[in-house]
Amino acid sequence: MKRYFIGGLVYFLSLCAMAQGQSVKGPDGQLAVLVKLENGKPVYTIEYGGEVFLEPSPLGLKTSIGDFSEALEFVSQETHSIDESYEMDRGKISKVNYKANELVCQFINANRDTLSTVFRVSNNDVAFSYKVTPGGEATNMLVMGEATGFDLPDVATSFITPQALPMTGWMNTKPSYEEEYTFDEAMGTPSKYGVGYTFPALFKIADKGWVLISETGVDSRYVGARLGEGSDKGFYPLEFPQEGENNGIGGTFAAMALPAHTPWRTITVGKTLKPIVESTVAFDVVKPLYEASQPFEMGRSTWSWIVWQDQSINYDDQVKFIDLAAEMDFEFVLIDNYWDNNIGRARMEDLVKYATSKGVGVLLWYNSNGWWNNAPQGPQDCMNSAPSRKREMEWLQSIGIKGLKVDFFGGDKQETMKLYEDILTDANDYGLVITFHGCTLPRGWERMYPNFVTSEAVLASENLIFNQYHTDKQAYNATLLPFIRNAVGAMDFAPVFFNKRLGRDPQNKGNYRKTTDAFELATSVLYFSPVQHFGITPNNLEEQPAHVLDFMRQVPTTWDETVLIDGEPGKHIVMARRKGQKWYVVAVNGESQEKQLTVELPMLIGQKATLLFDKDDRSAGNAALEVKKNGKVKLKLLSEGGAVIYTD
């Protein structure tokens, strides 16, 4: 009888504890998460500085072995302190010390299977995931969906990009994360296509601060998720891929071995945008999945296709861009689609030998396609199956290719995530780095896969060439992307254009560029990608002054430190990055009127630096700069202009 009484008392106390909730705070005590059961349904709430940033939001999984979203019983909770240090050789910061507090709550369903919710809370980041442990003999399960949701205050406004419908867009290649962002849009506004939004998702909580929601740690064992349609009260459910993605190939569920651990959902909060831009949570909670087969080089690349387009994919034009890379001390040249037909494999071997003699590594484009879209560009059917992929990569390694750009994926199903991982792991075996285009968001992949370089997953610079509408919005978009897309991972936007018109004949053809030359220089630092494919062309060698070319010859692509100095979406942004002892500070003006900024740069106090600025004719001037003891610097930015400061 005594045993039953004690057991009943423990059960009663656990019910009371869960009714009140279990809480965990970040190390500085400002960020707090509360987890509790409401009528058998797990929910969580996030507060920062005593203000609610996420109202009670649902948790849970819906699986083939049972429902983990309702009728749950609380079992136990435990907390841990986390203090981990790691290094990244391809990041916006090179050395990270991750400090967080962890709360693990265990629940059981009617089948006695256990769901653990794992929350890690640092000073500005929340990351949470699920663990499932079977109570019986099950060894696998299908995750059909999640109950996970994000209930923002109804005063929130959005800066988010819609998910596209499957098998739409050019040659049925969507969804590919290449849509425009909303701007300060009210809750409940329907998305453009009616199927929600892609990660990452930025929200402004009136005058309280900002929230960035995303996910990380997605590999071949799960699907890439998205936000569903939002309600006028600010609630966004988590959704799995659409059935029609990848031409209907593969399920929309995730198949997992048991016990199972899902990817992490991340929520970064702050009173300003600074912690969002500087966050490393996408990498803090993941681990490398394999070791690098060799040291991999990052750097800068020329790329004929971005301005000269398909007609430039021939032997002679590629020699010009190899020579341009050599003249600019760039590490790479990227040779794009149709090289298999227009140059051929035999002449490609000769071209690689020529590039090697000039000290330039060659990156080659490939179509991922096997049977999931109608994109005609070749090479095709080389990356979509293991035998063909390994055979191709063996040849690539033998001729000295340094890396690949693989394009046209169009989906977030587990089937597609497995293809990404298979390409990366095989490429590592053959000493190749990988860039993805027409693709999903990289979800912690810089740390997970040592030969992953960067992903597009953005309305990138190719659209400046395609349509004057996008060229006109170039500066405006530059004040959005660092706060949203580029905040969570490498982004292959492919910046820096000096031609006044974006075409092979810049005197007579092509869309008109509205930005200043100093703006273009600034984007080489503003946008983060470990390999930068720049939009410069051979004629720029004669047209641009030495101080512009010299800057491009030495600008880094990986960083030891990143600091947001100032900025507001749609207005302007000032960013500082450090490589070794050298600082690079850049500013861009997203508006069509001139503005004066006074910025505080304490890291530059007493240092001598060079300022690249907007001249009245919109070219880039240069001047010596010594930062005074107060650390303040005044910048004049022309309309859609920019500035660069870099230390000696």
N, C-alpha and C positions, 0 to 999 in steps of 0.2 A: 504494500500500500504506500509505504514511504517512497519507494522508487517511482511509482506512478505520480505521486504528488510532486516530487522534484522535477520529473520530466514535464509535467503539466505546467509547473511554475516557469521552467525555462522557456517553454513554448509561448506562454503568456507574455513573458518579458520580451521575447523576440518580436512578438506582434506589436507590443507597445513601442519598442525601439524603432521598428520599421514604419509604424504609423507616424512617429515624429520625424523619422528620416535619419539617414547617416550622411555626415558632411565631411568634406575635406577642403583644405585651403592651400593655396600656393605658399611658397616659403616666406613671402613678405606679408601674407595675411590679407591682401587686397582682393584676390580672386577666390571665389568660393563656389563649390558644387554641392548641392543637396540631392540625395537619391532617396526615394521613398516608394512605398506601395500605396496606390489609391484603388481600392476595391479589387485588389489582386493584380493590378496593372502597374508595372514599374515606370516611374517618371523621374526626370532630373530637372533641376533649376540651376541657373548660373547667375551669380551676382558679382559685381566688381565695384569696389569702393562703396559698398552698401546699396548700390543701385541694381535693379534687376535688368540684366541684359538678355536673358533667355527665360521666358516664363515656363511653368511646368510643361515638359515635353516628353512624349512617349519614348519608351525603350522596348526592345524585344525583337525576336526572330520568329518567323513562321516556317517550319521545316517539315520534312517528310517523317520525322520521328516524333513530332509533337509541336504544339503551339507554345512558344515561350514569350507571348505577349500579354497573356491574361490568365486568370485563375492560378497565379503563382503564389507560393509560400516563401517567405523569407527564412533563410537558414542561418546565415552568419555573415560577418563582415571582418575584414582585416585591413590594416593600413601599413604602408611601407614608405620609407624615405629613399629617394633615388638621387644619386650623385654620380654622374657618369661623364667622362671626358672622351672625346673622339676628334679625329682630324678628317678634313675633306680636302682632296686635291683638286676638286672641280666645283667649288662652291662660291657663294657670295661672302662666306667667312670660312677661314681655314681651321680654326681651333675653337671647339665648342665645349663648354662645361654645362651640361644639362642637369639642373636641380629641380626636382619636383616631388610632390607627395602623391602617393597612390592609395586609392580606395577600391577594394575588391568586395562586392556584395554578391552573395550566392543565393540563388532562388531555385526551387524545384517545382516541376509541373506535376500533373496528375500521374504521369508515368514514372515519376521519381528520377527523371533526368534533370541534370543540373545546368542552369544558366548562370554564368558569372559575368557581371558587368565590371569592367576594369576602367577606372578613371585615373588619369594622371594629370595633375594640376601644377603648372609652374607659375611664374609671376604674371604672365599674360596669356598663357596657352592652356587649353583643355584638350586632351586627347582621350577618346574612349573607344573600347572595342568589346567584343563578346567572346567568351569561351563556353563551349558546350561539352559536357562530360556525360556520356550515356549511363543510365542506371541499369540497363540490361546488357544484351549481347550485341547490340548494333555496332557495326564497324564503320559505317558511313552514313551520310545524310545529304539531302538536297535542301538548300536554303531557297525557298520559293519566293521569299520577300522578307522585308523587315517592317517592324512597327515604328522604327526610328523616325523621329521628327524634330523639327526646330521651330519653336513657337516664339517668334520675336514680338516685342511690344508693338501694338498696332500703330504707333506713331513712327515706326521705322520706315525708311525709304531704301530703295534698292539700286545697286550698281552691279547688275548681273547680265549674263548673256544667255539667250534661249537655246535650248536643245533643238536641233533640226530633226525633221522627219526622216526616216530611213529611206535609202535608195533615191534621194533627191539630189539636187545640185548637179554640177558638171559631171556627166557620165556616171551618175548614180553613186557618187563617192561620199555622200554625207550619211551620217553626221561626222563632222571632223573638227568641231570646236572652233569654227571660223565665222562667228556671227557678231553683230554689233552689241554693245552694252547698253542697258537701260541707264538713265541718268536721273538719280534722285526721284525715282518713281514710287508712287504710293502703293501701299500694300493692297493686294487684291486685283491689281491690273493684270489682265490675262497676258500670257506670254505670246510671242509672235506666232508660234506654231501650235500652241495648245498642249505641249507635252513637257512643260517645265523648263528647267535651267541646268546648265552644266556648272561643275565646280571649276575654280573657286567662286564664291559668292560673297560680295561685300555689301554690308548694310550700315546705314547711318542711323543711330538711335537718338534722333532729335539733337539736343545739345549735350547729351550725356557721353557720347563717344561712338565707337565703331566696332563692328563685328565682322570677321572674315571666317566663312565656313568652307571647309574642304575635306578631303580624305587623303590618306597616305597608306603605304604598305600593300597596295593591290598588286598581286602577282598572278601566276597561272592557277591559283587555287580559289579565285573569286571573280566577281564581275566588277566593272567600273560602275559606280552609282551616280545618281544625279538628284537634284531637287525636283519634286513634282510641282504642280501649279500651286501658287500661294493663295491663301484666303485673305479677305479684307481685315482679318484680325491678326495677320502676320504669321500664320502657321504654314510651314512647308514640309510635306512628307518626303521621306527618302524613297526614291524609285529605282528599280532595276532597269536594265536595257529594254528597248522596244523589240518586239518580236521580229519585225522586218529588218533589223540591222544585219549587215553583212549578207544581204540577199537571203535572209531567213535561215542562214546556216547557224546551227548551234542553238541551245536553249537560252532562256532568259534567266535561269536559275544558276546557283552556284553548287557544284558537287564537291563535297569535302569528306576527307577521312576523319574519323573520330579517334580521340578527342580533337575538337576543332577550335581554331582561333581566327576570328575575322580580321579584316583590315581595320585601321583606325580612322575614326572621324575626328576632325580637328576644328576647334573653335578658338580663334585668337581675338582678344578684346583689348581695348585701350581707350583712354579718353582722347587720344590723338591717333593719327595713322602711323606714328613712329614704331610702336611694337609690331604692327602688322607687316610693315616693310622689312623690319629687321628679324622677324621670327624665323626660327630654325625647326619648328615643331614637325615639319614634314620629314625631317631627317632624324630628329631626336628619338623617335619611338620605333625606328626600323633598324635592321642590321644588314651588313653585306651578306649576300646569298652565295657568293663564291669569291675566290681570290683572283686578282688580275693575273693573266698569263705572262704579262710583261709590263714595264712602265709605258703608259700611253701619253702621247703628246697632245696638248691642246694648243689653241692659237687662232690666228687670223687667216682668212681665205679670200681669194678672189673668186668670182662666180659670174661667168659670162651671161648665163641664161637670165638672170634677174633683170637686166636692162636690154641686152641684145636678143634675148628670147631664143626660140627653137632654131632659128637660122644660124645661130652661132655655134651649134654643136657640130663642128667639123674640125679637122686636124689643124688647119692653119689658124683659125680663130682661137683654138685652145692653146696653141703656141704663144699667141699674143697675151693671153691671160696668165700663162705660166711665167712669161717674161715680166708681166706686171707684178705678179706675186714676188718674183725674185728682186725686182727693183725696189719694192716696198718692204722687203725683209719679212714678208708673210710666210707662214709655215705651210700653207696649203693652197691648192686650186681645186674647186669643185666642178666636175664635169657632169652635166645634167642629162636629162632623158634623150633617148634616141641615139646615144653614142654607139650602141651595138650595131645599128644600121649605118649611121652616117660616118663613123670612124672605123668600126670593125675591131675585132679582137686582136688581130695581128698588128695593126697599126697602133692600137691602144698600148700594146707592149712597148712599141717604139716611143710613144708619147710619154709613157711613164719613165723610160730611160732618160729621155730628154729632161723631164721635170727633175728627176733625181740629180742629173748633172748640174742643175741650177739650184739645188738645195731646196726644192719644193716638193712636198708630199702631195699625192693625188687622192682625192675623195671621189667616189663614183656613185651615181644615182641608180636606184633600182625600183621597179614596181613591185609592191608586195603581192600583187593580184594573182590569184589562182582562178577564182570563179565568183568573186563577190562584188565586182563592179564592171563597168564597161570602159574604163580608162585604157586607151590604146597604146600608151607609151611603153617602150621597151627599155631595158630587158624585162621580160615577163617570165613568170613561172620558174624563177630561179630561187625565190625566197620562201615559197609557200609549202614546201615539203622537205623533210630532212635529207633525203638522198641528193636532191638537186641542189639544195642549199650548201651542203658540205662539199659537193663536187665543185660548185662555183667558188666557194671561199678558199678552197685549196688552190685553185688557179689564181685567184686574187692575191693570195699570200705569196705565191711563187713569182709574180711579176712586180711585187713591191707596193701594192695598194695599201694605203694607211687606214681607210675607213669607208663607210657606206652611208648614203642617205636613202632610206627606204620610205616609199610614199604610198598613199591611197589605201588606208585601212577601213575606215568607215564603220566603227562599231565598238561597243564596250562589253560584249559578251565574254564569258570565260574562254570560249574558243579563241577569241581574238587576243585576249590577254596572254594566253598560252603561246600564240604566234609571236607576240612581242618578246616574250621571255626566251623562246626557242631561238629566235634570231640573235638575241644578245648573247646567250650562252654559247652558241656555235661560233659566233664572231669572236668571242674571247679566245676560244681554242685556236683560232687562226690569226690572232694578233690584230684584229680590226676593231675600230671604234664605230659607234652607231649613232646616227641622227635619224629621228622619225619625222615625217611630214604627212599631212592629210591624216591626222592621228588624234589619239586621245591625250588627255592631260598626263604628264609624268607625275606619278604619285610616290614620291620618295625615291625615285629610281637612281638619282645621282649617288646615293649611298648604297643602295641595294645591289646595283649592277656596276662593277668598276669600269666597264668599257662603254657605258651609256654616256652620251655627250649632251644631247639637247633634243627638244621636241618643238614642233611648230605649235599646234593647238592654240592658234590665235589668228585673227584677221591680219595676216602678215604683210610685208612690204610688196609682195607680188601684186597686191591689189592697187598699189600706187601706180603701177604700170598699166593695169587692166582698165581702170576707171577714174576719171577726173574727180568724181564724187569722193572717193577715198583719198585721193591726193589732197583735196581741199580740207579733209579732216585729219590730216597727218599729225599736226601739232596738238590738236585737241586730244586725240587718242594717246599721245605720248604722256599726257597728264592723267590717264586712267590706268594704263597697263602696269606701271610699277607698283600701284596700290592693290592690284587684283591678280592678274595672271602671273606676272613675274615674281610676285611675293612668295609663291609656293614652289617654284621650280624654274629650271633653265628654260628660256624662251627663244626659239630661233626666229626672231622677227626679221633678221637680215637688214641692218640699218646702214646708214651713211651713203648719201647720194650727193654728188656735186654737180651733175649735169642740170642745167636749167629746165630742160625738157627730158622726160624719161623715155628715151628711145635711142636706137643706134645712131640716128642722125639728130643729135640734140639741138642743132640749129633750126631744123625744119619740122621734126616729127616728135610725137610723144606728149604725154600729159605734162602740164606745167607745174613745176614744183613751187610751192609758196613759202617754204621755210628758208631761213638764212643758212649760210654755210656753217656758222658757229653752232646753230641748232643741230645740224647734221653731225658735226664733230661730237657734240654732247651726247648724242644717242649711242655712240660707241661705248660709253661708260654707263649711261642711264639704263640701257637694256642689258641684262645679264644672260650670257650664253658662253660656255667654256670654249666653244669654237664659234667665231663670228664670221658669217658669210657677208662680206661688205659689198655694197653696190657701186663701188668705184669702177671706172673704165679707163682704158689706156690713154685717152685724150686728157684725162685729169692730170697726168704727169706734167704736161706743158701748161695747163691752165691754172693750176693752183700754186700759191706761193710756197716757198720752202718750209715756213713754219707750220703750215697745214699738213704737208706731206710728212714732215719730221715727227709731228705728233702721232700720225697714223702708223708710222714705222715702229713706235715704241709703246703704244697703248696696250695694257694687259687685257686678258679676257677672263682670268680667274683672280680671286681677291682674298685678302686676309681679313678684311673688315669692311662692313657696309653700315652707313649711318644716314638716316633720313634727316636732313637739315630743316626743310620746310616744304610745304606743298598743300594743294587742295585740288581735288579732282575737277577737271575742266578749266582750271585756272593756270597753275604753274607747279613745278616741282624742282626742288634743289636736293641733290643727292651727293654724298661723299663716299668714296671707296678708297681703300688703302691696299697697296701691294708692296710688301717689304716696308721700307721707310718712306715711300713716296705716296702722297695723297693726290687724288684726282677728285675735284669737285665740279659738278656740272649743274647747269640750270637751263630749263626750257620754259618758254612762254606758250601756253596753249591757246591764247586768245589773239584776236586780230587787232589789238591796240597795244602800243608801246607801254612798258611798265618799268618802274624803278623798284628794286628790291634791296633791302638791307639785311644781310644774313650774318649770323654769328658762326664763326669757324674757329673754335678754341684750339682745335688740333693744328692750326696753321700759325698760331701766335709766334711772332719773331722769325718766321721762316721766309725765305725768298722763293718766289713762285713766278710762273708765267701765266698771264691772262690772255685767253683767246676770246675776242668779243665781236659784237655786231658792229660793223662799219655802216655808214649811211647808205652805201651802195649794196648792202646785204652780203658782202663778202666778209671773210673773217680776218680781223686785225689781230695784232699781238702786242703785248706790252709787259714790261717787268712789273712785278707786284710784290710789295713787302707788307705783310699783315701786321697791323698795329697791336699794341698790348691789350686793347679791349676785344680783339678778335673779330671786329665788325668789318664787313666788306660791302661796298655799294656796287650793285650791278645794274646796268641799263640793258634791258632786253627789248629789241625791236618787236613789232608784231610777228608772232610765230618765229621768234628768234631764240637765241641761246647764248650760253657762255661756258667756258671751261677754265678752271684754275688747276694747275698741276705744279707740284713742288719740284725743286731742282734735285 
